[in-house]
Amino acid sequence: MGYNTAAKTDPESVIDEEWGGMWFLKETLESDHVGFSILELEPDGKGMEHDESDSGQEEIYYVAVGTAEIELPDADETVTLEEDELIRIDPGESRQICNRSDERVKLVLVGAPL
């Protein structure tokens, strides 16, 4: 088959529901070259600080709903993204996604190459 479909909740969330949810859809979509995830964070929620030095994967974050802050500790900088804004991050750059707003935030996360 030349395509696959999926729903956000086909895989189980990898974070506790009280903080929002994170769904890794790469395997569900049977993707060989692109990672694709949905992240939803409740107010005061945050993702895991990490970099992709080992994988060499660059990531793009798109804010679909709300406002997110992307902390970049190596650059000693925080980038605020509003709805419909994006950021691309080099593999070696440490990053952490935070929701400091009063509303749930929803992001689409894309990473490549795998």
C-alpha positions in Angstrom: 0.0 0.0 0.0 1.3 3.5 -0.8 -0.1 5.2 2.3 -1.1 4.8 5.9 -3.6 6.6 8.1 -3.7 7.1 11.9 -5.5 8.9 14.6 -3.6 10.8 17.3 -4.8 8.3 20.0 -3.9 5.1 18.1 -0.8 4.7 20.2 -0.9 5.3 24.0 0.3 8.6 25.3 3.8 8.4 26.7 3.2 11.1 29.4 0.7 11.2 32.2 -2.8 12.6 31.3 -2.6 15.2 34.1 0.2 16.9 32.2 -1.5 16.6 28.8 -0.4 13.9 26.4 2.3 12.9 23.9 1.6 10.5 21.0 4.5 9.1 18.9 2.9 8.2 15.5 6.0 7.1 13.5 5.4 3.4 14.1 1.6 3.7 13.7 2.2 5.4 10.3 5.0 2.9 9.5 7.3 5.9 8.6 10.9 5.0 7.7 12.4 8.5 7.5 10.3 11.0 9.5 9.3 11.0 13.1 5.9 12.6 13.8 4.4 13.3 17.2 1.6 15.3 18.8 2.3 17.0 22.2 -0.4 18.6 24.3 0.7 20.3 27.6 -1.6 21.5 30.3 -0.7 24.9 32.0 2.7 24.5 33.8 3.4 21.3 31.9 6.7 20.7 30.2 8.4 18.2 28.0 11.7 16.4 28.6 14.9 18.4 28.2 16.9 16.7 25.5 19.0 17.0 22.4 19.3 14.7 19.3 23.1 14.6 19.1 23.1 10.8 19.1 20.5 10.5 16.4 21.6 13.5 14.3 17.9 14.3 13.9 16.8 17.9 13.5 13.3 18.7 14.8 10.6 21.2 13.7 7.9 22.2 16.2 4.6 23.7 15.0 2.2 25.3 17.6 -1.3 24.3 16.5 -3.1 25.7 19.5 -2.0 28.1 22.2 1.4 29.5 23.1 4.6 27.5 23.9 8.0 28.4 25.2 11.0 26.5 23.8 13.9 26.7 26.3 17.3 26.5 24.6 19.7 26.1 27.5 22.9 25.9 25.4 22.0 29.2 23.8 20.8 30.6 27.1 17.6 31.6 25.3 13.9 31.0 25.4 11.8 31.3 22.2 8.1 32.0 22.6 5.9 30.6 19.8 2.3 31.6 19.2 -0.3 29.6 17.4 0.7 28.9 13.8 4.4 29.6 14.4 7.3 27.1 14.0 10.9 26.5 15.1 13.6 24.3 13.6 16.2 23.0 16.0 19.7 21.6 15.2 20.4 18.1 16.5 23.0 19.2 19.1 20.9 22.0 20.5 19.4 21.1 23.9 15.7 22.0 24.1 12.6 21.8 26.4 9.0 22.7 25.6 7.1 24.5 28.3 3.6 25.7 28.7 3.5 28.8 31.0 0.1 30.0 29.8 -3.3 29.4 31.4 -4.5 27.3 28.5 -3.6 23.8 27.1 -1.1 24.0 24.2 -1.0 21.6 21.3 2.1 21.1 19.1 3.0 19.0 16.1 6.6 17.7 16.3 8.5 16.5 13.2 12.0 15.0 13.2 14.2 13.7 10.4 16.2 11.9 9.3 15.6 8.8 11.4 
